[in-house]
Amino acid sequence: MSYREAIEYILSLQQLGIKLGLEKMQRMAGLFGNPERSFRCIHIAGTNGKGSVAAMCASLLKASGCRVGLYTSPHLVSFTERIRVDDEPIAESDVVRLADHVREQLAQSPDIPAPTFFEFTTLLAFLHFRERGIDWAVIETGMGGRLDATNIVQPDVTVLTRIGLDHQEYLGQTLAEIAREKAGIMKPAVPLISAGQADEVAQVLSASAEALGCPVMFFDRDFSGRVLKSGFEGIVIDYVSPAETIEHLTVPLAGRHQAENAAIAISAFRRIFPSPGGSDYALQATERPVSQEIVRLGMAASCWPGRLEVVDRDPLTIVDGAHNPAAATALAAFLADHAAGYRIALVLGILADKDIAGIMQPLLPHAAQLFLAPPQTSRAASIPVLAEIARAAGFRPHHGSSVHEALRAARDWSRAEQSDGQNALVLLTGSLYTVGEACASLGMPAVLGSLREHR
């Protein structure tokens, strides 16, 4: 089986849809000797920020000398991005070999139902991590938490990033219902590190933590990240916890919201590797103390593509995967802070099952010109739907037949504005699908990048 054939087979499992539940995943893992038990892990769920937190946690663990696996989704330009060891994506040859192996074993076990795309991919990740002999894994849930395929792990620390309204058709219609699903990753007596949450979410998490005997720390209650400096290249923060203060910490991810994500990652890391002399929870930590210099090195090496990322400077071009109203609001706040003097060419491509108006409304006031771009997926919102919202806000949007075409037009417009003496930039956002296609358009190597799961 070639790499293309392997990926096409894996993605053909999409036809089974999304089937939340753990019994099948547990049986599949058992068939392969439970690879998820071969490493220790941090398990992360949430609505916004979980990918950034996962990347930072992995970078911190690597800086401390650990061999680290990172499992995230979706990918931007290549399937192999999802499964990494020490920052290196899984080799295409390993994808082919492991996919063949899993497929053969499942064919010999007809009592196990066919896996979904995400179940199959999660098993590949666990098998790869075992083969590579990792010490720690950072595992991001795919959707929800309680019934997510990743929830067969036994973590040392659980993390919940900001919880908001998304995937309501699967997780519930209210914040409290969604919070209960995501809180399902919590395990008895395992520490929980949480973002600051809406009151109804915090109540659910606190009740779950009490019932399970989990120590819990909330951002802005038990630890914090104070922004000292913010710009296109990232932020500088002071991290403050009961055990220590780390001043002037460089975080190379842009946006003030990354201060919370960075503080969450550091707090999770410190439950594993405590600060020297930090007495507040050092006795509950599981590894040796490490210095603040390790934290500085780990944070400085953090990288999470497609999130307020500057991908070109001629003209200045930024991509961001904001795909729900909360993420769009955070992006709009960044623009207010740092792009007030720019004429912005806003390129939007959004999925039809998202809150389209809720994504567009915070961003449109910052746009000087609007370009609409349909990503290559059957889930893409139609141009007329986006255009109607734009026209109601006073725009006469341009549109292209593809993300590539719309992005090219936006960059041409931005260059023309610069020729007239204006500060101009291009901002492309609305979906990680859109961002992935833009990155491929700008020359990043897209290996079957158009093949994606239905999420």
Phi, psi and omega in degrees: 000131178280170178298316179301317180295321179297313181293320179296323176295312182301315182285342174294340179291350176302332183297343176281351178075196178259119179235096181287139181155156187250341188301312181297318180297320179296320180291319178297314180298320178298326179298333182252022176076026177051068181298336181293348179268002184270359181213161173267159186207159166252127183249129189234129173229170180148178179262311179234140173095354186291328176293317178298315179297319179299315180298319179292318178301315180297320180294321178294316180296320179296318180298333180278358177102007181274155169270123196234130171262145179228124180238117183221168176202157354278182175269162177268302184235347180210137180306326185295343178300333188293331188236112185230149170230121182050048176075354182265122177297151176303140179290147178302323180296326178288325175300313182297311184296314181291321178297318176301313183298313181295317181299317180296315182293321179292326178296332179272002180232070186296345178285347177265120181300158179301136181283156169282170177307310186290324176298314180298314181295321178297318178296319176303316181298313182296320178294317179297317180298319178296315180300323183276357175065042181290157174271315183228148171238146170248116190245120176263132176294156175276312180206132178071234182181302186306315183249014179288145184302332180286348190280020171268356179284159174245091189283160171270333177217139171247149182228136173236115176278186183306133181252127179220191181276117176193149181054041183298333182294341179251329192251347181124162187265346181243162177300321181295319179295316180295320179299321180296321178295315182288328177294348180295349175280348181293143180235153183307127174068005180272128182301142176245129172250123186236147168296169166295137187232156170302152186306316183291331176287314180301323179296318179296314182294319180295320179294318178296318180297318179295318181295328183263356182070035182266126168298138183227138177233128178253140173300139180072356170251313185249343178201165183206167173224107183268125182282124176261328184208142180217139179197187182297334184269354180139199184227163171237130185228162162257124175265129183230127176221172177301335185268334186193165168235130176244111186269150174050058182266123181276128177237111186277034174240128189279152176109134180299332179297340179288344176297318177294315180298318179296317180296323177297313181298316180295319180296320176296315179300319182289342172288344180256308180244096185289164175283144177302125180081356178284115190262348190295318178219019180299327181293337179268352180289160188249351181231181182291155172295146174229154187284166175296334179297324176297318178298316180299315180296316181296316180292320181295333180270359183295141179212132177216092187298153173084007179236107186044050184258128172281113184255349176198157181239000179222086358279167178303120185230125183238138175240146178211135185275022181306121184225019171209167186300323181295317179292322178295324178294319177296320178296317179297323178296321177297316179298319179297323181285322195235351184234021183296333181267010183250146166270121190255126169269108184266121178252121184240131169221119190231151177276148187293334183270012177260170177280086189298311180297321180295332176281318186286322189301318179290338188267326186302322180299343181266354187268136170269330177214146185239133178235129182256135189223117178277118174294159185278076176206149179294345181273357183297136173294142182289151178302317179302325179295312178295319183296324180298317178294320180295316181295325178295336178266005175096013181261151167244086191288148168272158175211152178240169180279351181206167175298318179304313183293316181294319180295318178299317179296320180295320180291324175296317179298318181295319178296321178296320177297320179295323178296334177272008177089011181267148165282127183219152174213162176250130175238121178246129185201184176115335182189147174292334173300312181297316179298316180300317179292325178294317179299319177296321180297329182271006171109000175289142187290109179264107178261101185055036184296337181283349180273114186220162178277161179272088179225000000 
